[in-house]
Amino acid sequence: MSYNARLYDFLTSRFYDKQMDLELVHEGRRRVVSAVNIDSGTRVLEVGCGTGLNQPMLIKALGKTGQIVAIDASIEMLRKARLRAEEHGYADRVKFIHGDARQLDSLLKDAGEDEKFDTLFLTLILTVVPNWRRVFELAYAHLKIGGRCGIMDSYWTKSSLTHWLVRTLYAADSKRPTFMPLQGIAADYQIELLPPKNSFFFVASGTKR
């Protein structure tokens, strides 16, 4: 287990939902779900699902037959995501997988998920995981040609007290330009900054060529 997973298990998971209950964060999640134009009945891969805050919106977009495969390295964050799914009545639509995203190929294979996905979500994860560029490459490889990828994450270049707090509480390096790999390879690439001036977050999306 990595240091980041331990941090989320024993500390961050305790206050995550409360601290993420901000309109700016909710808006980012809404925009990234909207940006990928999910079709009813498709399959979604969510790498770094956390406590499942995206999933009610994803399930609504997927209709009655779509499925989510959700992966996270923190057992405690996954436990909260499962509880959320049970409370909202979509637990049968989500397959939860515990594991390190750097081992994504073997995690999906062991779970019997051999087919590629229609949609890929990476929300507030690439600033946290070690070797984030490799994690993106692994995840993107499991997206179908013509499939849509959405990334929502924090990003700012100047050090500040806020940056220090984010690194301390969430093990997140917001100086990482985690939108750049998608920008370099996707068709129809788009990026939005939230807020537009003095932004803290971005939403990026694109189609796999």
C-alpha positions in Angstrom: 0.0 0.0 0.0 1.3 3.4 -0.9 1.7 6.3 1.5 -1.2 8.1 -0.3 -3.5 5.2 0.1 -2.7 5.0 3.8 -3.3 8.7 4.2 -6.7 8.4 2.5 -7.6 5.3 4.6 -6.7 6.8 8.0 -7.2 10.5 7.6 -8.6 12.0 4.4 -11.6 9.7 4.1 -12.9 11.1 7.4 -13.5 14.6 6.1 -13.3 14.2 2.4 -17.1 14.5 1.6 -17.6 17.4 3.9 -14.6 19.3 2.5 -15.6 18.5 -1.1 -19.1 19.9 -0.5 -18.3 23.1 -2.4 -20.2 24.5 -5.3 -17.1 24.9 -7.3 -16.2 21.2 -6.9 -19.8 20.2 -7.7 -19.8 22.4 -10.8 -16.5 20.7 -11.9 -18.1 17.3 -11.5 -21.2 18.3 -13.4 -19.2 19.8 -16.2 -16.9 16.8 -16.7 -19.9 14.4 -16.8 -21.6 16.7 -19.3 -18.5 17.1 -21.4 -18.1 13.4 -22.3 -21.7 13.0 -23.6 -22.4 9.7 -22.0 -24.8 7.5 -24.0 -27.4 5.3 -22.4 -26.2 1.7 -21.8 -22.5 2.3 -22.2 -19.6 1.2 -19.9 -17.6 3.7 -17.9 -14.2 3.2 -16.3 -13.7 5.5 -13.3 -10.1 5.5 -12.1 -9.8 7.0 -8.6 -13.5 6.9 -7.8 -13.0 8.1 -4.2 -16.2 8.1 -2.2 -18.3 7.8 -5.4 -19.3 11.5 -5.6 -19.5 11.3 -9.5 -21.5 8.1 -9.6 -25.1 9.4 -9.0 -24.6 11.7 -12.0 -23.0 9.0 -14.1 -25.8 6.5 -13.3 -28.4 9.0 -14.3 -26.6 9.6 -17.7 -26.2 5.9 -18.3 -29.9 5.1 -18.1 -31.1 1.7 -17.1 -28.4 -0.6 -18.5 -25.1 1.1 -18.3 -22.3 0.0 -16.0 -19.5 1.6 -14.0 -16.2 -0.1 -13.1 -14.7 2.0 -10.3 -11.2 1.7 -9.0 -9.5 3.2 -5.9 -6.4 2.4 -3.9 -8.1 3.4 -0.6 -10.2 0.7 1.1 -12.0 3.3 3.2 -12.8 5.5 0.3 -14.2 2.5 -1.5 -16.3 1.5 1.5 -17.9 4.9 1.5 -18.5 4.7 -2.3 -20.2 1.3 -1.8 -22.4 2.7 1.0 -23.4 5.6 -1.3 -24.3 3.1 -4.1 -26.4 1.1 -1.7 -28.2 4.1 -0.3 -29.0 5.5 -3.8 -30.0 2.1 -5.2 -27.4 1.5 -7.9 -25.1 -0.9 -6.2 -25.8 -3.6 -8.9 -24.6 -1.2 -11.6 -21.1 -0.6 -10.2 -18.2 -3.0 -9.9 -15.8 -1.7 -7.3 -12.1 -2.8 -7.5 -9.6 -2.1 -4.8 -6.0 -1.6 -6.1 -3.2 0.7 -7.2 -3.9 2.4 -10.6 -0.3 1.7 -11.6 -1.4 -2.0 -11.8 -4.5 -1.2 -13.8 -4.0 -3.9 -16.4 -3.8 -6.7 -13.9 -6.6 -5.3 -11.8 -9.0 -5.2 -14.7 -7.9 -8.6 -16.0 -8.4 -10.2 -12.6 -11.9 -8.7 -12.4 -12.8 -10.2 -15.7 -13.0 -6.8 -17.5 -11.4 -7.7 -20.8 -13.4 -5.4 -23.0 -12.5 -1.7 -23.6 -14.7 1.0 -22.2 -16.8 3.7 -23.9 -15.9 6.4 -21.4 -13.0 7.1 -19.1 -13.1 9.4 -16.0 -10.1 10.6 -14.0 -11.4 13.0 -11.4 -9.0 14.5 -8.7 -6.7 11.5 -9.1 -3.8 12.4 -11.4 -2.5 15.0 -8.9 -2.4 12.3 -6.3 -1.1 9.1 -7.8 2.7 8.4 -8.1 3.9 8.2 -11.8 0.7 10.0 -12.9 1.7 10.1 -16.6 2.0 6.3 -16.6 -1.4 6.0 -14.9 -3.0 8.1 -17.6 -1.4 6.0 -20.3 -2.6 2.8 -18.7 -6.2 4.1 -18.3 -6.3 5.6 -21.8 -5.3 2.3 -23.3 -8.5 0.7 -21.9 -10.7 3.3 -23.7 -12.2 2.4 -27.1 -11.3 4.2 -30.3 -14.0 6.9 -30.5 -14.5 6.8 -26.7 -14.6 9.9 -24.6 -12.2 10.8 -21.8 -12.9 13.4 -19.1 -10.4 14.7 -16.6 -11.3 17.1 -13.7 -8.5 18.1 -11.4 -6.9 21.0 -9.5 -4.2 23.0 -11.1 -2.2 26.2 -10.3 1.4 27.0 -10.8 2.2 29.3 -7.8 3.0 28.0 -4.4 0.7 29.3 -1.6 -0.8 28.3 1.7 -3.6 26.7 -0.1 -1.2 24.6 -2.2 0.5 23.5 1.0 -2.8 22.5 2.6 -3.8 20.5 -0.5 -0.5 18.6 -0.5 -0.8 18.0 3.2 -4.4 16.9 3.4 -4.9 15.2 0.1 -1.3 14.3 -1.0 -2.1 16.2 -4.2 0.4 18.1 -6.3 -1.6 20.8 -8.0 1.4 22.0 -10.0 1.2 18.9 -12.2 -0.2 19.8 -15.7 -2.4 16.7 -15.8 -4.4 18.0 -18.7 -1.5 17.9 -21.1 -1.3 14.2 -22.0 -4.9 14.3 -23.2 -4.4 17.5 -25.0 -1.6 15.9 -27.0 -3.5 12.9 -28.3 -7.3 13.4 -28.2 -9.6 14.7 -31.0 -12.1 17.4 -30.1 -10.0 18.4 -27.1 -11.5 21.1 -24.9 -10.5 22.6 -21.5 -12.4 24.8 -19.1 -10.9 26.6 -16.1 -12.9 27.0 -12.9 -13.3 29.7 -12.1 -12.2 31.3 -15.4 -9.9 33.8 -13.6 -7.6 32.7 -10.8 -8.7 29.2 -11.5 -8.3 26.3 -9.0 -9.7 23.5 -11.1 -10.0 22.5 -14.8 -12.2 20.2 -16.8 -10.7 18.7 -19.9 -12.3 16.3 -22.4 -11.5 14.6 -25.7 -12.2 11.7 -28.0 -9.8 8.9 -28.6 -8.5 8.9 -32.1 
